[in-house]
Amino acid sequence: MAPPPCSARPEDEPELENQASRLAGILCAACGQSGALVTAAGAGAAGGMAFGLMAACKARLVPGFPLVSEWLALLDRIASADLVLTGEGRFDATSLGGKGPGALMALASAADKPARLFAGSLETKTEDDDHFHAITPIGMPLSEALPRTAEFLEAAVRETFAAEIR
């Protein structure tokens, strides 16, 4: 029989933070790292995985999109493209904070290339913006929409490019 799930109460938070800080200090000391490492950008992300890698392996954090963009030579690919297409499950304010689809749209715009983003839902751009397209019918629950993603994406692409297809 599995043990019951463990959950922290709001009043436990200060003690949990204190113990996490204590453990981080122990790890830094054991690995010969400065305790200031705990304040590094991204150190607390993903449950502290990045912090552990920085402390124990001397890993260096780099922003994801610039790294992937370089690997894929996106600037060259965009320069030679006639049209840039991208997508995301839900396009929202976080999408504009360095996530792939938002960053790709920004690169395309900077290169003066036409670009279209197709998303399950749009929470940042309005549906009448001709560069951003929601594919899920308004009001449809996610549980009903997910199995029909291919169908909805195809319909949105056909509708978006109907004039060019004819």
N, C-alpha and C positions, 0 to 999 in steps of 0.2 A: 504494500500500500504506500502510495506516495505521500510525503509529508504535506501538510497544508501550505498553501502559498504564503510567502512572507511579504508583508507590506509595511512600509514605514509610515508612521503617523507624522503629521506636520510638526508636532512638538519634538520629534526625534531628529529633525533636520540639523540643528546646531551640533549635536553630538556626532552625527554621521559625517558632517563636514569636518569636524575636528579630527576624527579618526582617519578620514581620507587624507587630510593634510599631513597628519603624523606619518602615515604609510608612505606618502609621496616623499617626505623628508628622509625616511629610512632608505628608500630606493635610491634617491639622489646621492646620499652619503655612501651607500654600498657600491655605487657605480662611478664614484668620483665626479659627480656632476654638481653644479651649483643648485641650491634650493630655489633660486629664481626661475628655474626651468618650469615650475608649476604655473607661472604667469604667461608663458609663451602662447601666442595665438594658436588656437587649435588644440592645446594640450588637454583640454577637458572633453573634447569631442569623442563620440563613440565610446563612452564609458571609460575614458582615460587611456584607450589603446595607443593613441598617438604619443601621449606623455610617456607611457612605458617604453615604447620604441625609441623615443628621443633619449630617455635616461639610460636604458640598458644597451642600446645598439648605436647610440649617437646618430640616430636617424635625423634627417632634416625635412621639415614639412615645407611643401610647396603647394601653391594653389593648383587645384586639379585641372581647370579648363586650360590655362596657359600650357601646362605640361602636355595634355592630350592634343591641343592645337598644334604644338610643335611636332609631336610624334607623327601626326597625320598630315603635316604641311598644309593646314587649313587655309592659310593666307594665299598660298599658291593655287589651291583647289578652288577657292572662292573667286580669285582673279580670272580663272579660266572657265568659270561656270556661267551658264546663261540664266540659271535660276537656282536659288538655294532653298531646300526644303528641310524642315526639322519638325519635331514633335515632342510632346510631353503628356503625361497622364493628366496633370492639373497644372495649368500655367497660372501662377500667382505672384505676389510681390517677391517671394524668395527666388523665383525664376530669374529675376532681374539682378540678383545679387551675386552673379558669377556662375550660376548653374549653366550647363551646356547649352540648352536651347536658347535661353535669353542672350547669352554671350555670342552664340552663333548668329543670331538675328542682328546684334549690334555690329559684328564684323562685316556682315553682308551690307548693312546700311552704310558703314564707313567706306566700303569699297564701291558704293553706289550700284549694288547688284540687287535685283528684285529677289525678295525672299518671302516665304510663307511658312507659318507655323500652324500645325494642326494639333489640337489638344482635346483630351476628353472633356475638360471644362476650362473655361477662362474666368479668372477672377481678377485679372489685372487690366486687360484690354477689353473694350466693349466688343460685342459680337458684330457690330457694323464696321469695325476697322478691317479694311481689306487685306491686311497682312496676317491677321490672327483669326483662326477659325475653330470654333467649338464643334466637335463632331457628335456629341451626345444630345439627343433631344431634351429640351428643357423639361425639368421635372422628373426625368427618368431616374430611378434609383440606380446606384452604382452596381448593385448585384445583378440587375437586369441588363445594364449597358455593357459590362465587361465581356460577356460571352459574344456580344454582337459588335465588338470593336472593329473587326475587319470590314464588316458590312457598312458601319457608320463612316469609317475612314474613306472607303471607296466612294460612298455617296457624296461626302464633303469635297473630295478631290474632284469628282466629276462636276459638281455644282460650281466649284471655284474656277475651274478651267473650261467651263462649257463653251465659251466663245472661241477658245484656242483649239478645242477638240473638233469643232465642226469643220 
